[in-house]
Amino acid sequence: VSAPPAPGPHPHGDAWLAVGGADGALSVISVSEARVSFRMEGRAGGEGGGRVISVAGTPRARPGLAAGLQAGGALTLWCVAAEAALAAWSAPGATCVVADPTGAHLALGDDGGRVRLVPLPAASAVEGEGVHATASPPSPRPLPPPSPLPPAATTLAHPGTASPVECLAFLGPDGRRLVARHADGRLAVWGGVG
C-alpha cells in the first residue's frame, strides 16, 4: 500500500505492508513501527473459508487504497485510514488482483485464463482522509453488499491458453502494459491497456 512519507525511523518515512489472512481480514503493517496499524475485516466463510488470496495496493496516484480478493471471488476495495470498504464486487473464479500505476483500474486474473480490467470508483470523501495511524481505530463500518463487476470491465484473453492466471503486473509508470503469468507457464502481455 502506498502512503505519503511520514516521519519516523525508516529512511523513507513509513513503509506499509498489506497482508491478507486466513480469516478474511486485510492487515496493513507499519514496517518502521513493526505493528499492525490498520485492520479491515473481510467476509467470513464462503468458498475457501473467506481467506484472502491476493492483495493489491494503489500507487501514489491514489494513496491509501487497498483491494483484497478472497477465495470464492469476494473483492473489496478499502480506504485504509478509515478502515472502510468503498466497494465490494463478486468475481467468481478470480485468482489474483493488481492495481494499475495510475490508480484508475484493478486487473483481475481468473481460473479461465482471462484478465478483467475493473474501473475504480471515483475518489470519495472517505478516501480523502489519507493514510495515517490514528490513536484509536475508527468504528467498524458494515461491508457493502457485493455487486457484479461493473459492465465497463474490459476482458482480455490470451488466445493460446485457458490456464488459470497466477499473477499479474502492470509495466511502466503509466500502466499501459499488463503481463499475466498462467499456471501452464505461459506469459501474456497486452499493450495499450488502461
Number of C-alpha atoms within 10 A of each C-alpha: 23 20 22 15 14 13 11 12 11 14 10 12 15 20 20 22 14 21 19 22 17 15 16 24 20 29 23 22 20 18 16 16 14 9 11 16 21 21 21 24 18 24 18 15 13 13 12 15 15 22 25 25 21 22 21 21 28 23 19 15 13 20 20 25 27 27 28 31 31 35 24 21 23 25 29 25 21 24 23 32 23 26 22 24 24 22 18 21 18 18 22 16 18 28 25 27 26 25 26 27 23 16 19 18 21 22 26 27 28 24 18 16 25 22 27 21 24 20 18 16 13 8 10 10 8 16 21 14 13 18 24 17 14 11 7 6 13 12 9 13 12 10 17 13 9 14 13 10 17 13 8 10 17 14 13 16 15 17 9 10 18 16 18 22 27 19 19 23 18 20 16 11 11 12 20 16 17 21 16 26 19 24 16 12 12 13 16 19 15 15 11 8 16 19
